[in-house]
Amino acid sequence: MRITFLGKASESGESPTLFATDRDSYIVQGYIVTDAATLSSLQVPDGHAVVEVYARLLDFLAEDGVPGAVTRRRRADCRRDAARNVPHPRRTPGRR
């Protein structure tokens, strides 16, 4: 797999980082989520990990040709939409 650096969330060496791959996917380096309550609310399959990154890191997706901008949605709106099965506005069908 070949990777291309897209950006970091800060200037320090330990900040979350975003990479594009030659397999039409992304690698995200972030802070490992260890909070038991958070992890229990997710269905994380074996072999997967949950990491946290700053929202501003996702702005670097534009450098890989992904259009749009990161916007903050209110949690109440996200829960309402999820209950109604409304697709997330930033998720485009057919993209990972």
N, C-alpha and C positions, 0 to 999 in steps of 0.2 A: 504494500500500500504506500502510495506517495501522499505526503501531506503538504499543505501550503498554509503558512501562518497568515491569519487575517487580522488579529489584533489582541490587545490586552486591555483589561479594565482599568489598569493604572500603570504607573511607571515602575513600581517595585517588581522585583523578580518573582514574587510569590502570588501575584494576582491571577484571577481567572483568565483563561486564554481560549481563543477560538481558532480552530484550524479547519480548512476544507480538505477533503480527500479526493482522490481520483476515482472514487466509487460513488459519486453523487451523494455524499453524506458529509457529516461534520463530526469533529472530535471536540469535546468541551472539557477543559481542565478547570475544575472548580473545587469548592470546599465540600468535603464529604458530609452529607447529612447524617447525623447520628442520633437526633432527637427521636426517642421511641414513639412518642405520640404522633409525630409527623409520619414516620415510617409505617406505623400501623394503619394510617389512613390511606396509604398507597398500596397498590398491588404490584410489588416489585418481584419479577420472576428471578429464579436462580440465574446467576451469570450477569445480572444487571446491577448497576450502582446508581445511587441518587446523589447528584451534586447540586450545589447552589452557586449561582453566578449573579453578578450585578446585571440589571436590565440593560444598562448602557453597553454591555459587551455585545448584545445582539445587534446593535447598530452596525457592527462590522460585517453582518451578512450582506449588506449592500455592496461591499467590496467584491463579493462573489456573484453579484448580479441578482440578488434577491431583492425585489422592490419593496418599498414601504418603510415604515418607521416604527420603532417601539413606542407604544402608548400604554399608559397605565389605565387599566379597567378597574372599576370598583368591584370589590369582592362580591357584593350583593348582586351585581349584574351578572357576574360569572356564575354564581350559584343558580340564579333564576334561569339563565340560558341553558345551563347544564340540565336542570330539571325539565325544561321544555325540549331538550334535544336539539337546541339551536347550535349550529357549528360556530366555533370560535372565529371571530372576524379575521384573524391573522393566519388562519390555516387555510391553505389552498388545496382543493382536491387534487390528488395525484402527486403531491410533493410530500416528502418525508418530513 
